[in-house]
């Protein structure tokens, strides 16, 4: 549910042996790739978080999560955390209405004023409400303009008071398209009034329960707390985050029923696998319902749009997919489906500064990487390690010391630096990289490393002044390196090349050979050799 949602939309994306051949090298450790490439460098352990799920044929094959679902209680975010998916809820709302129409309970093309007489002009139908072609002004946008806070206008009573005043359509119904949360609220109201059943109960009985989405639930009241839910946050000036109260600041004396239909479904990443299965082939709910959701709307003059019902069609980097975004109360979300590969992706977040669309597209690219580009690469020739991540547009990011450099695809199959300083080409199993000042460097794939072959913890002597450098095991899968005068820097396992374990840091990388007696620290073109003074390493 968002007053500023983009009408252009979205798409789809993990791994057992049966699908590994299709998904390529990345499929062997897709969960680790999601964690490393998409979350670890974006979300720290004491910040609001996000969870990502990748699905194939309706089964979750990879997942990752980072950050906290509650800063106050330090509860980790996970794939089982119920999170408000905002406007991604719209496709499930649309399915609920379509099933009611199939059962003969409502007419998609009848004037909606028969059920919702508060609508102030004719030509509005359920179909047009679900396709954003009704001409109904968006109630959240109107509230922004005239000074009604979202928490106030989102109550049913205030919404209905506002609805009767919206006497002028944004356009003649059926002749244009404009994102309108109002249409989805009106559709839910119409269904509720026709059936005599509260919409949260309708969507549960019609969609959630048949799809066995047992951990998902629809919010009923403003400020309602769902058991185990993620609370949402926004960055505040000067650092840190401020919590959203989802419309309830604690001063309200009575429970207020919130509007339904346009958002506020709390879902888990695990549950959403079943919804993605339905989007692929119509399982359980019916192929007829799926087909109607995906059918592109058509204006009165025959113009065909990219929007169906709660779902958009989009092509990015040559991949045609469909999906939707969501943003409300500090929550952000994205759902993608790639029908060609059978892969889907969901990103649910309890912070509004993350950019879930970019994360979802990157997850899709990771999951469908047939060339095996993504992951760690190592050059023995240059003693350098790099990381490769696919971009949504089909380009790549070359990552050194956590800093990505974008490379755009070219007609000859190589990638050219967006800064004009180099190129990348995959030749058989070798990645050939040229840079502005460096000669051609050849890299080979290495095994990604969440568990290095050796624990490098210990005290080392650096080669220049004989000073001490200390590496400490933090016990949480990370290490720190520093000394009495330098602040500690976090080391994360990167990959393993033969007997060499490689760790990544903000300044570059550390290469540990054999039993950690000798370590090479690399920062840019500078190499520092460390010799262990006291053996404290152990096999891990």
N, C-alpha and C positions, 0 to 999 in steps of 0.2 A: 504494500500500500504506500504509494508515494505520490505527492502532488507534482513531482518533476520527473516521472519515469519516462525513459526514452521509448518511443513506440517501436523503434527498430530493435531486433532481438538476437536469437541465441542458439545454443547447441549441445553437443554431446560427449563421456568416457568411463579393469585389472586382471591375479593371473594364475590359471592352472596350466598343466602341461598341454591340454587340448587346444588352448588358444595362444600359447606362447609363440608358435611359429608365425601367427598373424601379427602379434604385437611386437615381435622383435626382441632385441637384447634388453630394452628398457623394461619389458614385462617380467624379467627375472627378479627384479627388486623394485617394482613400481612404487610400493608404499614408501620405501626408503628414498626414492627419487622425489616423490611428492613432498616428503618431509624436508629433505635437504634443499631442493631447488625452490620450493614455493612458500615454505613456512618458516624455516629456521632463521633466515636472514630478514624476515619481515616482522616476526612476533617474538618478543622476549618472554621469558617464563613468568614474569610478574605483570604482564599486560593482558587486556581482554584478548580473546583468541578467535580461532576459526577451526572448522573441521572440513575435510574434503573427502568425498567418496567417489570412487570410480567403479562403474558397473559394466558388465558385459552380459547381454541377454537376460537382464533383470537380476543378476547376481553380483553382489559387491565383491570385487576381486582385489581392490587395494584401497587403503584409506590412510589418512594422516590427520593429526590434530596438534594444536599448539596453543599456549596461553591459558587463560583462566576463564571459567564461566561465571565466577563471582570473585571480584577482587577483595571484597570484604571478608570472605570466608576462605579464600585461596583454594577454591575448588577447580581442579583442572578441567579444561574443555576436552570432550571426547566425542567419538562418533555416536555415543548413546545419550548425548546431552540434548534434551528438547530445546529447540531454538526457534524463535519467531522467524518464519521465512518470508514474511511480508507479502509482496505481490506475486511471488511464485505460487502463493495460495490460489491465485485466480484460475489456474488451469483445473484445479480440483473443484473449485466452485462451479466452473463451466460444466464439468463432467456431471456434477450433481443435478444441475438444471437440465442437461440433455437426457439424463436417465429418467427424470420426472416427465419430460416430454414424450419419451419413448413409451412410458407407462400410461400415457393419456391424461396425466394430471394437469398439464399446462400446454398452451399453444405458443410455440416460439414466435409466431408472426402476428399474433393478436395485439391490438392496442393495449399497452400495459396499464393504462388508467383503469381498466376493469378490475385490477387487483391493487394498484397503487394510485388512487385518485389524486394523491398529492403532486404527482407529475403535472406540470402546468401547461404542457403543449402536446399536440397529437403527433403521431408518426413514430413514437417510441415503442419498440418491441423488445422482447427478451433477446431475440437474436442480435439486434442492433446494440443492446446493452453489452452483450458478451463480446461483440466485435469492435467496440469503441466507435461505432458509427451512429450512435443515438443523437448526438448533438447536445447531450446533457452537460452543462458546465461542471467542471471538476470541483467538488465541494471543498477539498483541501486548499486548492488554489484560491477559490473565492474567500475562504476563511483567512488565508494569508493576506489577501488584498484589503479586506474590510476589518481585519483585526480580531477574528475569532480564533483563539488558540486551537491547535490540533486536538488537544485533550478535551476541549469543550465541544467542538463541532463533531467529534467522533462518537458522542453519545447519541442514542437513537432519537430521543426527544428533540434535541437541538438540530440534528440532521433533518428531521421531518419539518421543523419550523423553517429551516432554510430552503428546503426543497420546494415548497409552495411559492417561494419568492423568485425562483429561477424561471421566469416567464419567457425569456428570450433564449432560444437555442444558439449554440456556437455556430451551427450551420443547419440547413434543412436536413432532417434525419435521413440517413441512407445515401447522402451525396458526398461525404468526406469522412475523414477519420481523425480523431483526436483523443489522446489518452484520458479516460474519465473514470476515476474511482467511483463516481456517483452511479454510473451504469451498473457496476457490479453490486453495489449496496442495494439498489432498487431491484435487481434481479433476485437477490437473496430474500428481500422483503416480500416480493411477489410469491415466491415459492413457500415461504413461511406462512403467509396468509392463506394461500390456497390449501395447504395441507394441515394447518393448525398445529404444526410441529416446529419447535425452535430450530433455526438453521444449523447451529452446532450439532444438534441431534440428527438432523437430516444428512449432513455430510458424513457423520460418523457411520450411520446405518447404510448409506448408499455407496460410499467410496472407501472410507478408512477400514471398516470391519471386513468387507469382502476381500480387500487387498491385504489383509492381515497386517495393517499398519498399527500395531497395538500400542506403540510408544508415542503416537502422534495424537494431538487433541486440539480442538478449536476453542479459542478463548471466548468467554461469554461476557465478561465485565471489564470495564476500564480498570487497569491496574491489577488484574487478577494474577495471582502467583500460581504457576503450574509446578507440581512437584519435580524437583531436579532440574528445573529450567536454567538456561543461561540468562543472566541479567545483562543489559546493554549499556554501552559507554561511548562517550565522545572525548576526543583530546581537548584539554583545556590550555589556555594561554599560560606559558611558563612551565609546561610539562605536566605529566600525569594525565588522569582521566576523570571525567565527571559522569556519574551514573544517571541514566534516564529512569524516570519513575513510571514510564508508559502511561502517562496521563494522570497518575495518582500521586499527589505530593504529600499524602498523609493527613490532609486537613479536611477531606470530604467526610461528611457524616453518614452518607447513604451510599449503597452500592449502585452504580450506574451501568445499565446495559449498554455495551458498545455496538456500533454498527457491524454488520457481518458482510462477507462476500468478497471484499476487496483485499483482505489480508488477515493476519493474526492466526494462521495455523501454526502451531508449534509442532515441529517434526524433528526426527532424528536422521542423521546420515544413513544409519543402518536401515531404518524403515523405508527410506526413499528408493531403495533398490526395487521394491515391488512396484512403485509408481513408474519407474523407468521401464520395467518390463512391460507394463501396460502400454506405455507410449510407443514401444517397438512393434507390438503385434496385436494390441487390443485385448490381451489375456484378461480373463475374469469379468471385466466390465463390458466387454464387447468391442469388436472391430468397428462396428457402426459408430460407437461413441468416439473412439479414437479418430476415425476419419473425419467426423464433424469438427472435432477440436482443431485438427490440422488444416482443414479446408480454408483456403485464403478467402477473405471477405471480398465482395464485389459491390461497387457503387451502382447507383441507378443507371449511370451511363455506360456500364460495362467495365469500368476500370477495376483491375484486380490489385489488391494490396498484398503486403508481406505478412499481414496479421491474420491469425485464425480466431480462436476463442481462448484467450489466456496464454497463447503461444505465438511466437514470431518465427519467421523463416529468415535465415541470413546465410550468406556465403562469405567466408573469410579465408584468405590464402588458398582458395580453390576447394575448400571443404564446405559443403552445403549441410546445414544442420538447423535444428529448431530448439527453442527454449524460452526463457524469461528471466528477468532480473527482479529483485525486490529491495526496498529500502524504506524503513519506517522505525521510529522510536529508537534510532541508533543501531538497529539490526540491518544487516545487508546480506543478500543471498543471490545465488545464480544457479540455474539448472539448464543443462545442455544435453541434447541427444543427437548423435551422429548415426542416422539410420543405415548408412552404407557399411559401417564397421560393426554396428550393433553395440557401440560403446556410449555410455552416458556419464555425466559428471554432475555432482552437486557440491556447492560451496555454501556453507552456512556460517555466519560470523556475528558476534555480538559487539562489533565496533563499526563505526561508519567511515573509517579512513583507510580501508584496506583495498578496495577495488576488486570485488569478487568476479567480475566479468573477465578481467585479465587472468586471474588465477584459474578460472574454469577453462578458458581457452588453452592456457599453458598445460593444464592437466590433460586435456584432450590430446594435445600434441605429444606429450610424454607417453601417453598410453598407446598411441598409434604410430610410434616411431619405427617404421619398418627398416630404416637404415641403421638403427642402433647408434645414432649420433649422441643421444643424451647420456650424460654421466661423466666419469673422470677419465682423463687421458694423460699419458706420461711420456716424456721424451728423455730417453737415457742419454742421447747425444747432448742435449742441453741441460739435463738434470732439472727439468721444469715440469710442473703439473698444471693442467688447466681443466676447467669444467665446462661442459657444453649443455645448454638448455635450449629447446626449441621455442620460438616465439609464436604468438597466435597467427601472424601473417605468413608463416612458412619460413621466416628467417631464423637466425640463431643468435644466442648470446654466448660470447666467449667470456668466461668468468675467471678472473685471476684475483686472488685475495679478496673475494667477495664482491668485486666490482665488475659488473657486466659491460661488455662492449658489443653493441648490436652490429650484426652483419646481415645484409639483405640478399635474398636469392637472386641469381642471375640466370640468363637463358642457357648458359653452358653447364649448369648444374653446380656451380661453385657459389660461394657467398662472398660479397664484397663489403668491407667495412663501411658503415654509414658515415664514418669520419674521414673516409678516403685514405686510410693509412695501411691497409693490408687486405688479405684475402684468405679464404679457407676453402680447401677442396678435399673431398673424400676419395681416396684412390685405393680400391680394394679394402683392406683393413687398416689403412694408414690415413691419418688426418694430417694434411700438409698445410702449414700455417706460415704466412709471410707477414711481416710487420714493417713499420716505417724504417727502423734502423737495424733490424735483425735479418739474417739470412733465412732461407727456407728451413723450417724446423719440422721434423716428422714426429708425430705422436702416435702411440699405440694405446688401445683400450686397456684399462686396468680394472681390477675388481673393485667395485665400490666398497668402502669400509666403514661400517658402523661398529665393528669389533676389530680393532687392529691386532696384528700378530704379536705385538709386544707392548708392554707398559713402559713408556719412556720416563716415568717419574724418577727424579734424581737431581744431583747437583753436578753441574758441568763447568768446565773452564773454557772460556772463549779464546781464540787464537791470537788476538791483537794485543791486549794488555794483561791477559791471564786472569781477567775478572770472572767472578762466579755468575752463572745463570742457573736458576732453579726451575724445574718443571714439576708441577704437583698434580696428582690425580684427584679430581674433585668428587669422584664416586658417583657421578651422574652421567657418565659417558663423555665427559669433557675433561680437558686438562688446562692448566694455566702455565705460562712461562713469564719470567721476570726476575728482578733482583732487588736489592735494597734501594736502588736509585731509579729504577724504571717501573712504571705501573704494570701490573699483571695483565697479560693478554690471553684471551681464551683460545684454546686449540680444539678443533673438532676433527675426528677421523675422516679422512677423505677417500683413501683407496689403498690398495696393496699391489705393488709391482714386484713379483718374485718374492725376495726376502726383505724388500723395503716397504715399510709402513709410512704412509704420507699423511700428515696432519695439516689442516688449513687454519690460517689465522688472518687477522685483518691486515697484517704487514706482508703476508705472502704465505710460505709453507715451511714445514719442518719435515725432513726426510730422515727416518730412523732405520738404519741397517742392522740386520741380525739381532743381536741381544742388547742393543741400545748402548754399547760402549762408545760409539761415535755417532754424532748427529750433525746433519747439515741444515743450517737455517738459511732460507733464501728470501730476500726482499728485493723485488725487481731484478736488476742485474747483479746485485751484491750477494756474495756467498760468504757465510760465516761458519767455520767448523767448530764444533763443540766436542770436548772429550770428557767423558764421565769421570768424576773424582771418587764417587762412592756408588757402588752398584746397589740400586734398590728396585731395579726393574724386575718384572716377572712375566712369565707367559700368561696371557689372558685369553 
